[in-house]
Amino acid sequence: MIEKYTSSNGVRIILESMPAVRSVTIGIWVKTGSRNETIDNNGISHFLEHMFFKGTKTRSAQDIAEAFDSIGGQINAFTSKEYTCFYAKVLDTHKELALEILADMFFGSSFNEEEMEREKKVVYEEIKMCEDTPDDIVHDLLAKAAYGNHPLGFPILGTEKQLQSFDQKQLHKYVEDNYTPDRVVVSVAGNVSSSFIKDVDSYFGSFTRKASEEKITKPVFLQEAIYRSKDTEQAHLCLGYHGYEAGNKHLYPLSIMNNVLGGSMSSRLFQEVREKKGLAYSVFSYHASFIDNGLLTIYAGTGKDQLEQLEEVIYSTLDHFVKQGLTEKELRNSKEQIKGNLMLGLESTNSRMSRNGRNELLLQNHRSLDDLILEIDGINDQQVSNVIQEVLEQKPSRALIAPNDSKGSNTKINS
């Protein structure tokens, strides 16, 4: 059972008790990410995520690391386009200590200038590592092709130039403006009782920062093409189709469509591109939902001489999918696979904490697993066919990273 409590300052606390386990995961979710940035401070959300680990007024970075190592716990964080999350997983006997350290990091981080300069080097290495991984960076290029200069088109890591410009004053100002109580959710899952809500409230229920207006605008889907020449062994291709926003009623039919298209080993793209044609080792599709829109992505990597053939097979597969729809067997199997992934994915305290935190932050809604299973079971082939046509009949955005002399069928824009 999921319990929700709203503190007097507006912080929301979500708790799900899992008596059969011996762990507890605590996550602090903040509704700010690269979407809330500008071209001048792009990357600051991610850099802040790093700096929260670099020492507080009472603990050094080493103290924080040793505290969790000494109790066999785990602490980590991640930044996305629309939110940032700091979380810790510990044995249930150490949940109070984990909460205290997370709160100390959240409220007491010093953003020491020497630590900032060192961490800038670390993040810069992370940026370079991403640049050296073309099958990662091509997804950033696709976001740029789909959203252009809108913040959803910004890379989460930012750039070296912007990174070097950050100073202590800028970090404190960003926290003051964006880490406000109305944008904070604390999600707890594991072997924990309702009384733990009071413990969370004692740390997070009284801080005050003036809520600032969230300055976000809905992007226009651009359907552009971006090509980057790079000394690589393979050509890396991404196609992006305009999808659905978080909470949209078509998301589960879309999940079935995606699963049949490229979300599993039995999917059409995997079978056609890899198994029958041998054109790629990696080929898949996935859908990302944002507050007000979504993006269905198809990725494949292949040798430069096979790029045109790869695209022909992909577009042929999509065309057949749009015209013929899916089979009864595909519908049945996909439903079972999605239900299985949903249930198996919620067996850990990490996944329960994440699901509840994200749902509260973006949707303010928590549906039971039984309700979701009933909805999935009730989806018919016509609903899926409607989604297939609505999404895949559009012209896609396109991103390509390839060796200098590679050619693709729609290469128009250099980056």
C-alpha positions in Angstrom: 0.0 0.0 0.0 1.3 3.5 -0.9 0.9 6.2 1.6 1.2 9.9 0.8 1.8 12.8 3.2 2.2 16.5 2.3 4.3 18.5 4.7 3.2 22.0 5.8 5.8 23.5 3.4 4.5 21.5 0.4 7.1 18.7 0.2 5.4 15.4 -0.7 6.4 12.2 1.1 5.5 8.8 -0.5 6.0 5.6 1.4 5.4 2.0 0.3 5.9 -0.7 2.9 7.4 -4.0 1.7 7.6 -6.2 4.9 9.0 -9.2 3.0 12.4 -7.5 2.3 15.2 -6.3 4.6 16.2 -3.2 2.7 15.0 0.3 2.5 15.5 2.7 -0.4 15.1 6.5 0.1 15.0 8.9 -2.8 14.9 12.7 -3.0 13.3 13.7 -6.3 13.5 17.3 -7.5 11.6 18.5 -10.5 14.4 20.2 -12.3 16.7 19.0 -15.0 18.2 20.1 -18.3 14.8 21.2 -19.5 14.9 23.9 -16.8 18.2 25.3 -18.0 19.1 28.0 -20.6 21.8 27.9 -23.3 24.1 29.8 -20.8 23.8 27.4 -17.9 23.1 24.1 -19.7 24.6 21.3 -17.6 24.2 23.0 -14.2 21.6 20.5 -13.0 24.0 17.6 -13.6 27.0 19.4 -12.2 25.0 20.2 -9.0 24.1 16.5 -8.7 27.9 15.9 -8.5 28.5 18.7 -6.1 26.0 17.4 -3.6 28.4 14.5 -3.0 31.5 16.7 -2.4 31.1 17.7 1.2 28.8 19.5 3.6 29.4 21.8 6.6 29.9 18.7 8.8 31.1 15.9 6.4 33.8 15.7 3.7 33.2 13.8 0.5 35.2 10.9 2.0 33.1 11.0 5.1 29.9 10.5 3.0 31.4 7.7 1.1 32.8 5.9 4.2 29.5 6.3 6.0 27.7 4.2 3.5 30.5 1.8 2.9 30.6 1.1 6.7 27.0 0.0 6.7 27.0 -1.9 3.4 24.8 0.7 1.8 24.7 2.3 -1.6 24.3 5.9 -2.5 23.9 7.4 -5.9 22.1 10.0 -8.0 21.1 10.8 -11.6 19.9 13.7 -13.7 17.4 13.6 -16.5 15.8 16.2 -18.7 13.0 16.9 -16.3 14.2 15.8 -12.8 17.1 15.0 -10.5 17.1 12.2 -8.0 19.4 11.4 -5.0 18.9 8.0 -3.4 20.3 5.5 -0.9 19.7 1.9 -0.4 20.5 0.3 3.0 19.5 -2.4 5.4 16.4 -1.5 7.2 18.4 -1.2 10.5 20.3 1.8 8.9 17.4 3.7 7.4 17.6 6.6 9.9 21.3 7.1 9.3 20.8 7.1 5.5 18.0 9.7 5.8 20.2 11.9 8.0 23.1 11.8 5.6 20.8 12.5 2.5 19.3 15.4 4.3 22.7 16.8 5.3 23.8 16.6 1.6 20.5 18.2 0.4 20.6 21.1 2.9 24.2 21.4 4.0 26.3 21.0 0.9 29.0 23.7 0.9 29.9 23.8 -2.8 33.5 24.4 -1.9 35.3 26.2 -4.7 38.4 23.9 -4.6 36.0 20.9 -4.8 34.2 22.6 -7.7 37.3 23.0 -9.7 38.3 19.4 -9.2 34.8 18.1 -10.0 34.7 20.2 -13.2 37.6 18.1 -14.4 35.6 14.9 -13.5 32.5 16.0 -15.4 34.6 17.1 -18.3 36.0 13.6 -18.5 32.4 12.3 -18.4 31.6 14.5 -21.4 34.6 13.3 -23.3 33.7 9.7 -22.4 30.3 10.2 -23.8 31.7 11.8 -27.0 33.9 8.7 -27.4 30.8 6.5 -27.3 28.9 7.2 -30.5 26.1 4.9 -29.8 25.3 7.1 -26.7 26.0 10.6 -28.2 23.8 9.9 -31.3 20.8 10.0 -29.0 21.7 13.5 -27.9 22.0 14.5 -31.6 18.5 13.0 -32.1 17.1 15.2 -29.3 18.7 18.2 -31.1 17.2 17.1 -34.4 13.7 16.7 -32.8 13.7 19.8 -30.5 16.3 22.2 -31.9 17.1 25.0 -29.5 14.3 24.1 -27.1 15.8 23.0 -23.7 14.6 19.4 -24.4 17.2 19.4 -27.2 20.1 20.3 -24.8 22.5 17.6 -23.6 22.1 16.8 -20.0 25.9 16.9 -19.4 26.2 20.4 -21.0 29.5 21.4 -22.7 33.0 22.1 -21.5 32.5 25.9 -22.1 29.4 26.1 -20.0 30.9 23.8 -17.3 33.9 26.1 -16.9 31.7 29.1 -16.3 29.9 27.7 -13.2 30.8 29.4 -9.9 29.6 29.0 -6.3 27.2 31.9 -6.5 25.6 30.4 -9.6 25.1 27.0 -7.9 23.5 28.5 -4.8 21.2 30.6 -7.0 20.1 27.6 -9.0 19.3 25.7 -5.9 17.4 28.6 -4.4 15.3 29.0 -7.5 14.7 25.3 -8.3 15.1 23.2 -5.2 11.9 24.6 -3.7 9.5 22.6 -1.5 6.8 22.4 -4.1 9.2 20.6 -6.5 10.5 18.1 -4.0 9.2 14.5 -3.4 10.8 12.1 -0.9 10.0 8.5 -1.9 10.6 5.6 0.5 10.1 1.9 -0.2 11.1 -1.2 1.8 10.8 -2.7 5.2 9.6 0.4 6.9 6.5 1.5 8.8 4.2 4.5 8.4 5.9 6.2 11.4 9.0 6.8 9.2 7.0 9.5 7.4 7.5 11.6 10.6 11.2 11.1 10.4 11.3 12.3 6.8 9.0 15.3 7.7 11.3 16.3 10.5 14.1 16.9 8.0 12.2 18.1 4.9 8.9 19.5 6.2 10.1 22.9 7.4 12.6 24.3 4.9 11.3 27.4 3.1 12.2 28.7 -0.3 9.9 30.9 -2.4 8.4 28.9 -5.2 9.4 30.3 -8.5 7.4 29.9 -11.7 8.5 26.9 -13.7 9.5 28.5 -17.0 8.9 25.7 -19.4 7.4 25.9 -22.9 6.0 23.1 -25.1 8.5 22.3 -27.9 7.7 22.1 -31.6 8.6 18.7 -33.1 11.1 19.7 -35.9 11.7 16.6 -37.9 15.2 17.7 -38.8 18.2 15.6 -39.8 21.7 16.0 -38.2 24.8 14.3 -39.4 28.2 14.2 -37.6 31.3 12.8 -39.2 33.5 10.9 -36.8 36.3 8.4 -37.0 34.3 5.3 -36.1 34.1 1.7 -37.2 30.3 1.8 -37.5 27.6 4.2 -38.6 25.2 4.9 -35.8 21.6 5.8 -36.8 18.7 7.2 -34.8 15.2 7.9 -36.0 12.8 9.8 -33.8 9.0 9.9 -34.0 6.7 12.3 -32.1 5.1 10.2 -29.3 3.0 10.8 -26.2 3.4 12.7 -23.0 3.5 11.2 -19.5 0.0 10.1 -18.4 -1.4 9.9 -21.9 -4.1 7.3 -22.3 -2.4 5.9 -25.4 0.9 5.0 -23.6 0.1 1.3 -23.0 -1.0 0.7 -26.6 2.2 2.5 -27.6 4.2 0.2 -25.2 2.7 -2.8 -27.0 3.5 -1.2 -30.4 7.1 -0.5 -29.3 7.5 -4.0 -27.9 6.4 -5.5 -31.3 8.5 -3.0 -33.3 11.9 -3.1 -31.5 11.5 -3.7 -27.8 12.5 -7.3 -27.6 14.5 -10.1 -29.3 11.3 -11.3 -31.1 10.5 -7.8 -32.3 10.2 -7.1 -36.0 13.2 -4.9 -36.3 15.5 -7.3 -34.4 14.3 -10.2 -36.5 14.5 -8.4 -39.9 17.6 -6.3 -39.3 19.8 -8.7 -37.3 18.5 -12.2 -37.6 17.4 -12.3 -41.2 19.8 -9.7 -42.8 22.7 -9.7 -40.4 23.0 -5.9 -40.8 23.4 -4.9 -37.1 24.5 -6.3 -33.8 22.4 -3.8 -31.9 19.0 -2.6 -33.1 16.1 -1.6 -30.8 13.4 1.0 -30.1 12.1 2.8 -27.0 9.8 5.5 -26.0 10.6 8.4 -23.7 7.7 10.4 -22.1 8.0 14.0 -20.9 5.6 16.3 -19.2 4.0 17.5 -22.5 5.3 15.3 -25.3 7.2 12.1 -26.1 9.7 10.7 -28.4 9.8 7.2 -30.0 13.4 6.3 -30.9 14.7 3.6 -33.2 18.5 2.9 -33.0 20.8 0.7 -35.1 24.5 0.5 -35.7 26.1 -1.0 -38.8 29.1 -0.9 -41.1 29.4 2.2 -43.2 28.9 0.2 -46.5 25.6 -1.2 -45.2 24.0 2.0 -44.0 21.7 2.5 -47.0 20.6 -1.1 -46.9 20.0 -0.8 -43.2 17.7 2.2 -43.7 15.9 0.4 -46.5 15.1 -2.5 -44.2 14.0 -0.3 -41.3 11.7 1.8 -43.5 10.3 -1.3 -45.2 9.6 -2.9 -41.8 7.9 0.3 -40.6 5.8 0.6 -43.8 4.6 -3.0 -43.5 3.8 -2.4 -39.8 1.7 0.7 -40.6 -0.2 -1.1 -43.4 -0.7 -4.5 -41.8 -0.8 -3.7 -38.1 0.2 -6.5 -35.6 -1.0 -10.1 -35.4 -3.1 -11.6 -32.7 -0.1 -13.6 -31.5 2.0 -10.4 -31.3 -0.7 -8.6 -29.3 -1.1 -11.5 -26.9 2.7 -12.1 -26.4 3.4 -8.4 -26.1 0.8 -8.0 -23.4 2.3 -10.9 -21.4 5.8 -9.6 -21.8 4.8 -6.1 -20.6 3.0 -7.5 -17.6 5.9 -9.7 -16.8 8.4 -6.8 -17.1 6.1 -4.6 -15.0 5.8 -7.1 -12.2 9.3 -8.4 -12.2 10.6 -4.8 -12.3 8.8 -3.9 -9.1 10.4 -6.7 -6.9 13.2 -4.4 -5.6 13.0 -1.5 -3.2 14.9 0.6 -5.8 12.3 0.1 -8.5 9.4 0.8 -6.2 11.0 3.9 -4.9 11.7 5.1 -8.4 8.2 4.3 -9.7 6.5 6.1 -6.8 8.8 9.1 -6.9 8.4 9.7 -10.6 4.7 9.1 -10.6 4.2 11.7 -7.8 6.6 14.2 -9.3 5.1 14.1 -12.8 1.6 12.8 -12.5 0.5 13.1 -8.8 -1.2 9.7 -9.4 -0.5 6.2 -8.1 -2.3 3.3 -9.7 -2.3 -0.2 -8.3 -0.5 -3.0 -10.1 -3.9 -4.8 -10.5 -5.4 -1.7 -12.2 -2.5 -1.6 -14.6 -2.7 -5.3 -15.4 -6.5 -4.9 -16.1 -5.8 -2.0 -18.4 -3.1 -3.9 -20.4 -5.4 -6.9 -20.7 -8.2 -4.7 -22.1 -6.2 -3.3 -24.9 -7.4 -4.4 -28.4 -5.6 -4.5 -31.7 -7.6 -1.5 -33.1 -6.2 0.7 -30.3 -2.7 -0.4 -31.1 -3.2 0.0 -34.9 -4.5 3.6 -34.3 -1.3 4.4 -32.4 0.9 2.7 -35.0 -0.6 4.9 -37.7 -0.6 8.1 -35.7 3.0 7.8 -34.7 4.8 6.0 -37.6 3.1 7.8 -40.5 4.9 11.0 -39.5 8.2 12.1 -41.0 10.9 11.2 -38.4 13.7 13.3 -37.0 17.1 11.7 -37.9 20.6 11.6 -36.4 23.6 9.9 -37.8 27.2 9.5 -36.7 29.3 7.9 -39.3 32.8 7.7 -40.9 33.7 10.6 -43.2 32.8 8.9 -46.5 29.5 7.3 -45.3 26.2 8.3 -46.9 22.7 8.0 -45.6 19.4 8.4 -47.4 18.4 11.6 -45.7 21.6 13.3 -44.6 21.0 17.0 -44.8 22.4 18.9 -41.8 25.9 18.9 -40.4 26.7 19.2 -36.7 
